[in-house]
Amino acid sequence: MNAGRVILVRHGQASFGSKNYDRLSPVGVRQSQLLGQWWARYGQPPGTVVCGTLERHRETARACLEAWGLASLPLQEDAALNEFDHHDVLTRYAPNLADPEELANLLAGRVDAHRVFQRLFADAVTAWINDEQTGLYKESWQAFNARCADVLTRIANRCDADGSVIVFTSGGPIGSALQSALAIPDSKVLDIYWAIRNASITTMESRRGRLTASAFNVISHLEAVNDASLITYR
């Protein structure tokens, strides 16, 4: 039996360190355009395109589809594909950072700002994953995974009719999909999260609504231009 495909695309680089993180940086726009150009040469038009409701999802999808020559293709949105609430996870762990200016001050002037933030955020996410108190977070780790499983099951079932679905989303839902497909324990899931590159492709095969992983974190469209500045993670 032929399998449908769910093609998960992580959004292009967002605007880390700016007042509005939820928009693509110039690098993120370029990454998204290169993906569309790559698919224009080597891909097949999808049956359906879906994205989350975050601006970085929409901007990635639109830039990609325009570069692909498919700007008129309908773009469906589903909030269940959104990332978990980074601000809530971080500030539950470090309440002193509830004011965005405090985080900006912490990172200001540091050449290793990305590394400092990643260490802090990794500790916050670990605390979130390990938390067993009901109601401490706006969305628990268990609830987040259940949300991702539900939306991806709905999308996988759609493949029976559409053949392939391209999904523009974030690293969290992609990591959740891989964790479920590969039975990865919670203690190892952060290894997946930190590895997912901006504008990368992860492909899942769908058979009767069941997803299996067939490719992870592919960035051939970025590597082809031989520009290391396009290989980003945050």
N, C-alpha and C positions, 0 to 999 in steps of 0.2 A: 504493500500500500504506500502510495506517495505521501510524503510528509509536507505539511505547510511549514513556513518559516516565520519566526518572530525575530526581527532584526532590531536589537536594542542599541540606540546611539546615545552616548553620554553627550550632554551639551558642550559647546565650545567653552573656552576659557572665559570665566566671568570676571567681574571687576573687583578682585580682592584688594582691600585697602581703601576703596572709595566709599563715599556715602551711600551709594546704591550698588550693592554687590550683585543684585539680580538683573544684570544686563551684561551683554557680551563686551569684552575688551576688543580692541582692534585685532589682536591675535585670534580671539575667539571667532570673530567674523570670518577671518581668513581661513581658519581651520574648517569652518562650516562650508565655505565656498569650495574649498579643495575637495571635500567629501562629495559635494554635488557634481563637480567636474569629473571626479573619478567614476562615479556611478553613471554619468552620461556616456562614458566610454565603455564601461565594463558591466554595468548593472542592467537589471530589468525593472521596468516600472512596477511599483507595488500595487496590490489590490487596495490597500488602505494605508493611510498615514495618520498616526495618533501622536499627541504630545501632552505633557502635563500643562498646567495653567500658569507656571512660572514664566516670567518674561524671557529668561535665558533659554528655556525650552522652545518658546515660540520663535525667538530670533534665530536660533540654530536651525530649526525646521525651515523657516522661510528662506534663509540664506542658502541652505542646501538645495531646496527645491527650485529656487530661482536659477542657481548655477547649473542645475540638472536640466533646465528647460521645462520644468513641471510646476511653474508658479501658480497655475490655475487649478492644480489638483486640490481637492477639498482637504482641509486639515481639521481633524476632529480633536477635541480637547477632553481630557479626563483628569480631574484633580487627584484621583487616586494614584497617579503616576508622579506626584510631587515628592520632593525630598522630605525627610523628616525635619522637624523644626530645630535647626542648628542653634538658634539663639536660646531656645528653652533648654536644650541639652547642655549647652555651655554654661548658662547662668545658674542652673540648678547645682552645677558642680562648683562654680566660682561666682557667687552672688555679687561680688564686688565689680564684676564686669557687666552688670545689667545695663549700665550706662554705656552706650557705644563709644563715648569719648574716652572712657577708662581703658577700653581695649586699644583704641587708637594711640593713647599715650603710652601704653605698654610696649607697643610695636614701633613707635615713632623713632626714626633715625637708626634703626637696627638693620644691618646688612643681612642678618639671618632671620628677618621677621617671619618669613614663611616657615622656617624650621621651628622657631619658638612657638608660633601659633599651632603648628601640627602636633608638637609634643603636648601642649595644653589641651588641644581638642581631642587627641587620642585618649588622654586620661579621662576626659569628660564623657566620651562615647563609651569607654570601658565601664565607667560607673553606671551609665544608663543601661547597658546590656546586662549588667550584674544586679541591677536594682530589682527587688522583689516586693516593694511597697506599692500597693495599689493607689493610684491617684497622685503620686509624687510628680510625674511628668504629664504634660498635656496629652502626649501619646506615648504609651509604653513601648518598649522594644518588641514585646509580643504582639501588641496591636499594630505596630508598623509592619511587621512581617506578615500578619494576617491580611492587612490592606493590600500589600504588594502581591501576595498569593492570589487574592480575589481578582484584582484587575488583570493580572497576567493570565489567569485561567479564562477570563472572559475574552481576552484578546486571542488566546490560543484556540478557543472554540470558533472564533471568527475565521481562522485560517481554513477551516473546512470549506468555506464558501469563497474566500478571497485569495487563497493560495499563499500570499505573503503579506505581512503587516510590518511597516517600519514604525518604530516607537522612539520618539525623542524624549529623554527623561534624564535622571540624575544618577550618580554613582550608587546611592543607597538602594533604590529599586533594582538596579542591575546586580549589585552584590547579593541582595535578597534572593533574586531568581537563581543565581549560581549556587548560593548556599543550599537552597532547597533541592535543586537538581543533582548536586554532588554530595549531599548529606554532610556538609562541612559543619563542624561544631562551632558554637558561639565563640569559643576561645580563639578560634582561628579566622573569624570572619573579617576582622580588621585588616588582615593581610590582603584580602581581596579589595577592600575599599581603597586602601592607599595605592594599589597598583593600577586602578582604572584611570586611563588617560583621557584628557579632554578630546571630544569628537571621535572617540574610538567606537568600534563596532563589536558587539557581542551577539552571536547568532544562536538561537535556540530552535531546534526542530520540534514541530508539534504533530503528534499523532493522537487523535481522539482526545484532544484537550490536554494531553500530558506533554510537558516540555522536557527536552534533554539538551544539554549543552553540546554545541558542535564547533564553536570558535569563540575565543575570548580576547578582548582588548586589541583588536586588529587596527593598525594605523598605516596600512600600506599607502593610503592617499596622502599622508603627511610625509612619510619617509621618502616618497618618490621625488619630492622637491629638494631634498638634501639641505634642509634648514633646521638646525637643532632648536632654534627658538620656538618652533611650532610644536615641539613635544613638551606638553605641560600636563600638570596633574591637578591643579587647583584653580 
